[in-house]
Amino acid sequence: MRVLGVDPGLTRCGVGVVEGTPGAPLTLVHVGVIRTDPDLGQAERLLAVELGIERVLEEFAPEAVAVERVFAQHNVSTVIGTAQAAGVAMLCAARRGLPVGLHTPSEAKAAITGSGRADKAQVTLMVTRLLRLTAAPKPADAADALALAICHVWRGGAQARLAAAQRTAKARTGHTRGGGR
């Protein structure tokens, strides 16, 4: 499974594409950061994020997109921009018919390090080890995007297979949930 992880942000939006299956070694396909000029208006910055994500989707053709689930922070203006960037990532995925997985930072940290309270240095170290990289991905937004992609491969892959099996079973029997008529 090939997954694009997105660590949303208006100034720096981390993107990372990972390929693999649960229980098997993972492969780094791409890592980067989409940067926007803080002097631009918010609409122009969101457009730049959208164009950057579209380029990654076009070039690396992931099968799913994992986006950090935005949570309330102390700085409301920061969380609003982050949520808008996350929405752009989900829109880009939906436009292509790709499934989207939302993972909280603590879920991604727990998947990567075994602790939902791991700090950025621990996450970066484990991402570097799991992907067998010679150097740590920088900045932290890039490492966080890879952590989201890895989390989705390990957690989302199983969920996607289960959902597909359920759809196939329903299609074979012609039944819908709840016995609808």
C-alpha positions in Angstrom: 0.0 0.0 0.0 1.3 3.5 -0.9 0.2 6.2 1.5 0.6 10.0 1.4 0.9 11.4 4.9 0.1 15.1 5.4 1.1 17.2 8.4 -1.1 20.2 7.6 0.0 23.7 8.1 -0.2 27.1 6.3 3.5 28.0 6.6 4.9 24.5 6.3 2.8 21.5 5.2 4.8 18.3 5.6 4.2 15.6 2.9 5.6 12.1 2.9 4.9 9.1 0.8 5.6 5.6 2.2 5.0 2.2 0.7 4.6 -1.0 2.6 2.4 -3.5 4.3 1.9 -4.3 8.0 4.7 -6.5 9.3 7.0 -5.9 6.3 9.8 -3.3 5.8 8.6 0.1 4.7 10.0 2.1 1.8 10.4 5.9 1.6 9.0 7.1 -1.7 9.0 10.9 -1.2 9.3 13.4 1.6 9.1 17.2 1.4 7.5 20.3 2.8 5.1 22.7 1.0 6.0 26.2 2.1 3.9 29.3 1.7 4.8 32.9 2.1 3.3 34.4 5.3 2.9 37.7 3.5 0.3 36.2 1.1 -3.4 36.2 1.9 -4.9 33.1 3.4 -6.7 32.1 0.2 -3.5 32.3 -1.8 -1.6 30.3 0.8 -4.3 27.6 0.8 -4.1 27.5 -3.0 -0.3 27.0 -2.8 -0.9 24.1 -0.4 -3.5 22.6 -2.7 -1.2 22.9 -5.7 1.7 21.3 -3.8 -0.4 18.4 -2.6 -1.8 17.9 -6.1 1.8 17.7 -7.5 2.6 15.0 -4.9 -0.6 13.0 -5.7 0.1 13.3 -9.4 3.7 12.3 -9.3 3.6 9.5 -6.6 0.1 8.1 -7.1 -0.7 7.0 -3.5 -3.6 4.7 -2.8 -4.6 6.5 0.4 -4.0 9.8 2.2 -3.4 10.1 5.9 -4.0 13.5 7.4 -3.3 14.7 11.0 -6.5 15.2 12.8 -6.5 18.7 14.0 -7.1 19.3 17.7 -7.7 22.4 19.7 -4.6 24.4 20.6 -4.0 27.5 22.6 -3.5 29.7 19.6 -6.9 29.7 17.8 -5.6 31.4 14.6 -3.0 28.7 14.2 -5.5 25.9 14.6 -7.9 27.5 12.1 -5.1 27.7 9.4 -4.0 24.1 10.2 -7.6 22.9 10.0 -8.1 24.7 6.6 -4.9 23.1 5.3 -6.1 19.7 6.5 -9.4 20.3 4.7 -7.5 21.1 1.5 -5.6 17.8 1.8 -8.9 15.9 2.3 -10.4 17.7 -0.7 -7.5 16.8 -2.9 -7.8 13.1 -1.9 -11.6 13.1 -2.4 -11.3 14.7 -5.8 -9.2 11.6 -6.8 -11.5 9.1 -5.0 -8.8 8.2 -2.5 -9.7 7.1 1.0 -8.6 9.5 3.7 -7.6 8.4 7.2 -7.5 10.9 10.0 -5.0 10.2 12.8 -4.3 12.2 15.9 -0.8 13.2 16.8 -0.9 10.8 19.7 -2.1 7.9 17.5 0.8 8.5 15.1 3.3 8.8 17.9 2.0 5.6 19.6 2.2 3.7 16.3 5.7 4.8 15.6 7.3 4.9 19.0 5.0 2.9 21.3 4.1 6.0 23.3 1.5 8.6 22.4 3.5 11.1 24.5 6.8 10.8 22.5 8.5 14.0 21.6 9.4 15.2 18.1 13.0 13.9 18.5 11.8 10.4 19.3 9.3 10.4 16.4 12.0 11.6 14.0 14.5 9.0 15.3 12.0 6.1 14.8 10.8 7.3 11.4 14.5 7.4 10.4 15.0 3.8 11.7 11.8 2.4 10.3 12.5 3.7 6.8 16.2 2.8 7.1 17.3 6.4 6.2 20.9 7.6 6.4 19.7 11.0 7.7 16.7 12.2 9.6 14.0 13.9 7.5 13.9 17.7 8.2 12.1 19.8 9.2 10.0 18.1 11.8 6.9 18.6 9.6 8.4 16.2 7.1 9.1 13.6 9.7 5.6 14.0 11.1 4.1 13.5 7.6 6.1 10.3 7.3 4.9 9.2 10.8 1.3 9.7 9.7 1.8 7.7 6.5 3.5 4.8 8.5 0.7 4.9 11.0 -1.8 4.6 8.2 0.0 1.7 6.5 0.0 -0.2 9.8 -3.5 0.8 11.1 -5.4 2.1 8.1 -4.3 -0.8 5.8 -6.1 -3.3 8.0 -9.2 -1.1 8.3 -9.3 -0.6 4.5 -9.1 -4.3 3.8 -11.9 -5.0 6.3 -14.1 -2.3 4.7 -13.4 -3.8 1.2 -14.2 -7.3 2.4 -17.5 -6.0 3.9 -18.4 -4.2 0.7 -17.6 -7.4 -1.3 -19.7 -9.5 1.0 -22.6 -7.1 0.8 -22.4 -7.0 -3.0 -22.4 -10.8 -3.2 -25.4 -11.2 -1.0 -27.2 -8.1 -2.2 -27.9 -7.2 1.4 -27.5 -3.8 3.0 -26.9 -3.0 6.6 -30.1 -3.3 8.7 -31.9 -5.3 6.0 -33.1 -2.3 4.1 -35.7 -2.8 1.4 
